[in-house]
């Protein structure tokens, strides 16, 4: 067996044909006519027309005639038996067929999930995988957890030359049938007859087959969590997924909290409580976590990495703000951008969340470790958020919340204490000193800052409106409000009141973009970097976008209020 794999398209085309063979002929013809690219799943429900679903969230009805019991039986007969978790598959493929049963245990619905070989999905975290640490992967369904597990198993077995055993509960990692799919390379696979036996098979794998790495999909019960701890304590590296989308949610999950060390209530003596400046009863981590590293899959291209689970959990229990390292795959170049670094330094020393809430009296709220977080080149989650998140600095929270309630925006605009999640910072100008730690942190994440001259509702309201207008997410939110709300709705009246200020904003924008065009000509002639005049953060963002459209690169330099763009010459010139 070689370390190389055939092209992904070869697997996809060959295995998709095997899936199509189990379906009624009429459905297959409709599918072929529409196209098979980006197909996710085929849904067959009794009494409803069959449906195909695609990656771009489009749906296709495979005919007008409702599905009959005979058609469901036709597919089931072509598949074979279902396991206790109502899953089945096709031998040596990655397809998964799941059944829905009625109260009489009769199958009345099928979900035929298309399995794909996707290579290169772990390139952004290859260094983490090769480190030999135990890794826990979290993420919502369909975000690619199992796909990454397959490639991790192949890499550890073929390239790192480790003894790898996959505990395959539903044959989803290595495919159905007795022979594992080639995508897992030299890794061995142990099948689980009944999902209730998974923890026993995990222990059996360690005791009988001397693995160096064990790969597990979907740890979901307390017994499985305890089995994972037993494996880790025997010196075996674990790579696993678990139910849950965020590491922080496991703290509140009594079934799976053991994966991150377990949580216990501790009563302190008066002297110790006074020394720690905490209540006498506190929460602490009970033991070392089963996993060293946690990777949250925020979407197919964005990952959040907690390099030290123990320190992360300790920080959360003490009320600290702990932020992960973010890695993002550039959709254009395919390269990985690290949007946040120095996570270990950050978790060594982090300031309590309370200090951020008191930012109006403590302007230097965040620690030096947070201020030293590496510079990012783009916002991390902005384009994926359903709400507009605002980080307040020295702004009275009650004033801000009253504004949202009065304008009926409390469900669309929320306050966040995590700078890396914020779409904008609203700050009190008198407290936002140039070079301050909070401002430097905002600059590191390229989060635009909007200022209120005084801590009053009119000034805060004006800064909020500027934040919305200066953000792509904010502009989309404004359009949604204008479309859905009536002309007399408070937020519409508020947004329309900005029209009187529009000419001034337009003039400043026009001047800033004109300056970019002139400076680009200078850059072309001289081949040397050119610095522009200082601009407000949302004007700079427009300049950045314009420079990028022209095929050049720009960075923001300097501290507020003198922060400005620097145009960089192309490489090799």
Helices and strands as residue ranges (DSSP letters): H 8-20, H 25-34, E 39-45, E 49-54, E 59-66, H 69-79, E 87-89, E 96-101, E 107-113, G 123-125, H 126-130, E 135-139, H 145-154, I 155-159, E 164-168, G 182-184, E 188-191, G 195-197, H 198-209, E 213-219, H 222-233, E 237-242, H 247-251, G 257-260, E 263-267, H 270-276, E 281-285, E 293-297, E 302-306, H 309-317, E 325-329, E 336-338, H 343-348, H 353-357, H 368-371, G 382-384, E 388-393, H 397-406, E 413-415, G 419-421, E 424-428, H 437-444, E 449-452, H 457-469, H 472-484, H 490-496, H 499-526, E 530-531, H 537-549, E 553-557, E 564-568
